[in-house]
Amino acid sequence: MERLFMVGPLTRCVGRWLAILLLLLPAASATASPVVPERIVAVGDLHGDFDAWQAIARGARLIDSRGHWAGGKATLVQTGDIVDRGPDSLRIIRHLQQLEREARKAGGEVIVLVGNHEAMMMTGDLRYVTPGEYAAFADANSERRRDRLWDAQRKAIIADYRKTDVTLSDTAIRERWYAATPLGMIEHQTAWAPTGELGKWLMEHKAVVQIGDTIFVHGGISPAYAPVSDNDINRQVAQALAARDTGREAIINSATGPLWYRGLAGLPPETPVRGAPPLPSVSVQLDRLLSLRKARRIVIGHTPILSGVTVQEAGRLGRVDSGASRAYGGKPGYLEIIGGKATAHSVSRP
């Protein structure tokens, strides 16, 4: 026989206080400040150079001799531009994906930001993809896939080529198209589509993140985006990636957007707007930006500084694109933030 639970005055009193406590818990949780990691390591553009990446990660004590996470509770922020210019892009991505999982289990974190070159993969801008990057996606069925695509799209491909040269024969067009479509290219583009494996992976990541009093972003935050919240910037970037937006003013393509902006590196826009006022100095931009964001510094990549990772503007600006890839020949390195102090480090090129 089930024992009846009698509700008396004491039970009602305890229940009332439990209800009040449960109401208070979400509010307390929502207002709690996020824990800032004791150690943050920022790594800039890697551009397909796995050896440089390994040298940096080992030098920063983030991985062991077998490539597994050894950073404990540290946070790694990779500021984008893993891809293009070098053959090892996919290999680096796979390693970062592994470290994302391993760091989480160890109480650390790996944050990969969206760079302009990752966005270019999503929009089909393949100007800087190397043959080795395509080859990394090739498999035993790649030739068959390419043949099937030619067969299915033959008429459209021939018509497209003849728009520029009406004298081309079908055979000549086929040869040119095959040369322009190396093995692995179809798989590469499939993977980087919004519905593809890497496209979906990228859209899970942010363009800008603030950890404690430090902002991290690939290119920079221009005066136009300084008042815009991180959440809004990240939402707009994700929407533009999903839409494969190729518009010049789209946030993922704009010279003043967070992926392409070079103003914090002291450079003018790559596509200047006629009649636009001159940019304020870097110091003035930082004054406004850091005040609005209640931050101490911003860390950027995108614009190479081949002499090495550096901290500028009285500690308010960290620049982590040191041209680490062999494509640039710069000095590999990383930025380390401990106890609020940012320190630049260099490592030997392998």
C-alpha positions, 0 to 999 in steps of 0.5 A: 500500500502506497504511503500517503504524504501528508502536507502540513504547515512545515511542508507548505513553508519549505515548498514556498521557499523552494519555489522562491529559490527556483525563481531566483536561480535563473536570474543569478545564473543569467547575470553571472560574469563569464569566467575568463581563462587564465591563459589565452593564446591567439594564432593568426593566418595559417594559409595552408602551412601545416608545419608552421601551424605545428611549430606554433602550437608546440611552441605555445605548449598547446599540443604534445609531440603526437599532436594532442591537446596539451593546453589544459584549461587554456583558450586558443583563438585562431583568427581565421584564414586557415585556407588558400595559398598552401596545400595543407588547409584541410589537414589543419582544419581536421587538426583544429576540429580534433583539438576542439573536442580534446580541449573541451574535455580538458576544460579548455577551449578552441575558438576558430573565427571566420576569416575572409578566405573561409568566406571566399570558399563559401561564395565560390571565390577560388582565386587563391586555392592551390592544386594541393588543396583540391588534391586533398579532397580527391578520392577513388571516385573523383574521376567518375564524378567529374565525368558525370558532371561533364556529361550532365552539364555538357551543353551548358559548359560548351555554351559558356565557353563559346561566349568568349570564343565561338571558334572553340571545338567541343573537344577543345572545350572539354580539354579546357574544362577538364584542366580547369576542374582538377580532381578534388575540386568538385568534392572541395566545393561540395564540402564548402557549400552551406549544406556541406560538411565544412560549410556547416562547420564554418557557420557554427563559428563566429566572426568576432568574440570578446573574452574578458576585456579582449576582442578577437576578430579576423580583419578588424572592426571599422567605425561603421561596425563599432556600435554594432553588437557582437551578436548582430555581427555574427548573425549577419555573417552567418546569414551572408555565408548561408546565402553565399552572398557575393554582393560587394557591400555584404558584411562578408565582402565589404572593405569595412566589414570585420573580415576585410577591414584593414584600418586598424593596421593603418591601411586605407580600404582596398575599395575606397568609396568616393567622397567618403571622409578620411579614416580617423587615426588608429589611435582614435579608432581604438579610443572609440571602439574599446570604449564602446565595447568596454574592452582593453584591447583588440586582436586582429589578423588579416594584414601581414606583419612579416617581422612577427606577431606584435603588440602596438598602441600601448598594448591596445592592439595585437596583430597576429598575422605574421605571415607564418605560411611559407607563401609569405615567408614571415616569422611564425608566432603567437600572442599570449594573454595571461593576467591581462598582459599580452605578450608576443612570441615567435617560434622557429620556422620548421 
